[in-house]
């Protein structure tokens, strides 16, 4: 009975870590969009960054999702928040 507990806690830690990484990945797309739009991320590096976030863009473009409008609003908010004066 006591041998199941460590395996279960390891599995839980992995699940939480994976979910957390996915949330951070999606959540970081907004600030990165703002940094690209305002020129903080140079054009030469933005190509790599855009490729890194291509799965999010593909999902946005190809799946009907109720998250499309909130994701768009989140990105626009970051673009406006990081706009250089």
Phi, psi and omega in degrees: 000320182285341179284340179285329184298312179297321179295320179293320180291327176293318179296318178297318179297320178295316180297314179297319179296317180293315178297317178298318179296320179294320178296316178296321179299309180293318181293333181280348181296324180296306178300322180294322176300318178297319180291327176289314183296324182271000175089003178295320173271117183298156181305322182296329180266340183294333178297316178294319180295318179297321177295323180297323181265010181302322178299323179292317179297320179297314178300318180299317184282330192245000180233134173284116184221144176289352179272355184300310181295315177297322178295319178296316178297321178298315179295315180298321178300314180294321178299316179290322182293328183260009179295129180286136179289000000 
